[in-house]
Amino acid sequence: MKKTRTLLARLAFSALLTFVLLELGLAVLCAAGRLPIQRPTYCLGNVSSRFWADLNPDFGVWHEPFSTYHHVAPCYNLTYRANAQGMRDRERLPASPGKPRVVVLGDSFMEGWGVATEDRLSDRLERATGFEHLNFGTSGSFGPTQELLLYKTLAKTFDHDAVILAILPDNDFLDDDYAYGLAMHAGRIRPYFTGTAPDYRLTYLPNPDSPSLFSHLAENALRQFTYTGNLIKYIKSMSRHRASGTAEDYAGYFDFTPAQWARLAYVLKELRQAAGDKPVLVLTIPCDTDVHRAAKAGEPPLTAKMRETCATLNMQYLDLLPATRDAPGGWQSCFLTCDRHWNARGNEVAAQAVLQAAGFYRTWQAKR
């Protein structure tokens, strides 16, 4: 019995030592920029946070009202807060304050991943124009179909006079692809348009998970307090991504399929119908791979398709690739140094481009 206890003690010590050495090694690799995983936040509040969770039965991921999340990376240290409606925004009343308002739809770029609230595109536009910009952006692999359903079921309940929809080709074509969703997002609440144009049907991923509170807290705690937990998450995500057959140098401005484009065109048509006669501005946002590919191949095929489709639907289209590429200091100055998202400068460049292009701002200013 004594030998057994001694053996178990040695095994426990060896396991603990191995874990400590692994944590130290991962910390060193992250500090050196050699390992692209999230860092532990060591924030107890994040363990139970539902700032990003599959909460909505219509569009999936959203922020729990009044929730917070402390987000830490080598180049930012921020706390995000959700309002009473679950928006990462200040409190907004459903009724208009008597001036024009804009609904802003999009994913992590619009939500403001890695930047302070006041540095985001929507907040910059609000300050520059004096018109409220209601930010309905969210992270969590949020695609155009989800943005359409969010608009129909939530954003549309707020008085507004125009809509800005931001498309991120880097992942939006994939986020709206049902086959990719089966490989990457099994168990999540995620809607897709399946079938062929124009006879699509709305389909959700099968068997959404209902994890126990204990497993939810345990998994979150592992990620918030250890590098190992984040490494496991990263390996699982990359394995699923590779299993989907997506190329390593994927550039969404160029590599979308005809079926993926048909779905996006359908979403744009549905948004046009849902918005009625309100002005709609559609943006496309480039990532590093898009800028690199465009430097070699010229104008992306997506740009012409978006321009033609938006014109047909009486929507305004603005491609942010030229403004990003030609930004003072180079396009790299628009992105976080530890991430592929916009930094404050990137949001500023985008805001200036939108202010120059969006015709409804000039119309509203003229009526003042």
N, C-alpha and C positions, 0 to 999 in steps of 0.2 A: 504493500500500500504506500509506504514511504517512497519507494522508487518511482511509483506511478505519479505521485504528487510532484516529485523532483523533475520528472520528465515533462510533465505538463507545465511546470513553472518555466523550465528552459525553453519549451516551445513558445510559450506566451511571451517570454522576453525576446526571443528571436523574431517573432512576428512583430512585436512593438518596435524593435530596433530597425527591422526592414522597412516598416511604415515610416518611421522618422527619417531614415536615410532617403526614402523615396520622396517624401515631402520636401526635404532640403534640396534634392537634385532638381525637382520640378520647379521649385522657387528660383533656383539659380538660372535655369533655362528660360523661365518667363522673364526674369529681370534682364537677361541678355537679349531678349527679343527673339529667341530661337523656338519658342513654343507658343502657338496662337490659341491658347485656351483662356477662359475667364479666370480671373484671380479670385480667391476667397475674399469675401467682404468682412468676415468676422463680425457681422451685424446680426444680432439675435432676432431683431424685428423682421428681417428678410425671410427667416425660416417659415413663419406663418403667413407671410405676405401673399396676397392674391392680386398683386398689381397686374400681372399677366397670367390669365387663366382662362380656360374654355368655359366661360360663364353664360354666354348668350346662346340660346337654342337656334337662333336664326343665322348668326354669322360667326359664332365660336369665340375666339379669344377677345377679351376685353379687360378693362381694369375694374376691380371691385370699387364701388363708391367709397371715397375718403381713404383709400389705401395708399400706402407709400412703399417706395423701394429705394434702398441705398445702392447706387451703382458705382462700382470701383474698377478702374483700369489704369494702366501706366500713365495715360494722358488725360484722365478725368476722374473726378470724385464728386458725385452728385446725388442728391435725393430727389426722386420724382414723387409728385403728389397728384392724386386724382380728385376731381370735384364730385359733387353730389350725383352727377350723371355718369360718372366713370371716365370722363374726359381728362386728359392731362392738360388742364386749362384752368383759368380762374372760373369762378361761378358764372354761369350764363343763364339768363331767363329765357323761357320758351318764347315769350312775347318780345317783339322788336322794341328797342329803346327809342324808336322814332327816326332812326337813320338807317341807311342800307347796311346789310350784314352779309358776310360771305361764309359759306360752309366749306371747310377744308378737309379733303379726304385723302388718305394715303397710308403708307406703312411706317416703318421706323424712321425714315428720313423726315417725314412730316411730323411724327410724334416728337422728334428731337433727340434721338439716341446719342448720348455722349455730349450734349450741349445743354447749357442752362436754358430755362424757359424763355427768358427775354432775348436769347440769341437765335431763336428759331425763325424760320421763314414766316410763319403766320404772325408771330408777334412783331416782327420787323414791318410787315405789311400793315398791321394795325396801327403802329406808331406813325408810319409815314403817311397814311391816308386819313386817319381818324375814324375809320369804319371798323366795326368789330369783325374779327376773323375767328370763327368757332372751330377749334382744332379737334377733329375726330380721328386723327391718326393713331395707329397703334403698331407696336412690334408684334412678333409672334408668327412670322411667315404669313403675313396678311396680304391677300391677293385681291385683284380687281373684282372678282365675284363677291367676296366678302365686303368690299367697300361699297358695292352696289346695294347689297342687302342691308348694310348698316345705314346707308342713306335712306332707303325706303322705310325702315322700321324705327330708326332713332333720329338721325340728323334732320329728317324732313319734318319732324314734329316741332322744330324750332323755326320761327319766322326767319327767312333769309331771302336775299335778292340775287345771289349769284353762287356758283359752285366752282371750286378749284379741285380738280382730280389730278393727283400725282401718280404717274406710272413709273415703276422702277424695272426696266427690262431685265436687269441682272437676275431677278428672281420671280418677277410677276408672271411670266409665261409658265414657269415651273409651278408656282403656287396655285395656278388655275388648271393644272394638268392632273386629271384623276389618277392616271397610272403612276405618276410621280408621287402623288399623295399617298397611294397605297404603300409605296416603298418607304417613304420618308415619315409620314405622319399617322401611321396606324394607331387607332385608339382615340384620336382627337375628334372634336366636333369641327368638321370642315365641310363646307358646301362646294359643289362643282357643277358646272353645266356639262352634261354628258350627252352623247349622241352626235349627230351631225347637223350643221347649219342648214336651214334655220330652225329645225325641229329639235331643239335642246330640251332636256328635262333636268330639273334641279335634283342632284343626288348628293347624299351625305356619306362620308366614310362609315363603313359598318362597325358595329360593336364599340361605341365610344367607351373609354375607360371610366370607371368609377372607383378610383383608388381609395383605400381606407385612409382615415385621418393619420394614422400612425405611419403608414408607408409614405404618404405625402410629406409629412414633417421630417421623417428620417432621410428621405432623398434630398430634400431641401437643405437640411442641416449638413449633410455630407458635402454638398456643393458650396455652402456658405462658409464652411470652416476648414475645408481641405482642398489642396491642389488635386489630390487623387480623385475626388468626386468630380471635379471639372474635367479632368483628363478622361475619365470613363465616359462622361457625356459627349465629349468631343470625338472620341473614337467611335462611339455608337452612331453619331450624326454623320461622320465622314464615311463610315462603312455603308450606311444606308444611301448616302449621296452617290457613292461609286456604284452601288448595286443598281441604281436607277439608270446607269449608262450615260450620265452627264459628263461631257468632256471637261478636263481640268482647266482648259483655257476658255471656257464658255463665255461668250459675250452676247448678252441678250439682244442688243441692237441688231445682231447679225444672225444668230443661231436659232431663232424661233422656227417652228415648223408651220406649214400651212394650216394645220388643224388648230394650233395654238393661236395663230393670228386670227382665225375665224372666230374663236371664242372671245378674244379681246374686242374685236369689232362688234360682236353681239352685245357685250357688256356696255360698250360705249353707246350703242343704239338704245339699250334699255335705260341707261342713265339719262340720255337725252329726253326720252319719253317721260321718265319720272320727274325730271326737273321742269317740265312744262316749257314755258317761254322764258325762263330765267337764263341769263348768260352762263355758259359753261366754258371754263378754261381748262384745257388738258395739257399737263406738263409731262415730258419724259426726262428722266434723270439718269445721267451716265455714271458708271463706276470705272475703276481704273482699266479693267479689261476692255471696256467699250472705247475708251480714249486711245488705248494702244492699237486696237484693231482698226479704228477709223484712220489713224495716222498712216497705216499701211494700205488700207483698202478704199479710202475715200468715204463718201457719204454712205451711211448705213441704209440698207433697204427699208428698215423700219420707218425712217423719217418720211420718205415719200408716201408710204402707205398711211401713216398717221395724218399727214397733211391732207391727203385726198379724202380720207374717211371723215375727218373732222369737218372739212369744208362741206361735204355732203350732208352732214348732220347739223349744220349751222352751229358748230362749236369752234371756239378759237383754239389753235394749237401752238404751243411753244416748246421747241426742243432746247433743253438747257446744255446740250453738248457743246455748241459753239461758245457760249458764255463761259462755261467751265474750262474748256481748252484754252481760251484766250485770256483767262483771268490774269491780272497783274501778279507776277511772282510764279506763274505757271500753274497748271491744273493741280499739281500736288499740293499747292498752298490751300486748296479748298477742302482737304480731307484730314481727318484726325491722323496723327502720326502712329497711333497704335490700333487703327481700325479703318474700315473702308467706308465709314459714314462721313457726311459733311461735318466740318468744324464750324465755328462761328463765322469764319471768313467765307466758307462755302455757302452758308445760309445768306450771307450778305450779298454775294454775287448773284445768287438765285433771285433774291428780293429785288435787286436793281433791274434784272432782266424782266421780271414779271411786271414791275411798275411801268416800265417802258412799253410793254407789249399789250397789257390788258386794257381793252377799249372801255370796259364798263367803269373803270375808275375815272376816266376823263369825263364820261357822261354824267356820273354822279357829282363830280366836282363842279361841273358847269351849272348844275341845277341848284347849287347852294346859294 
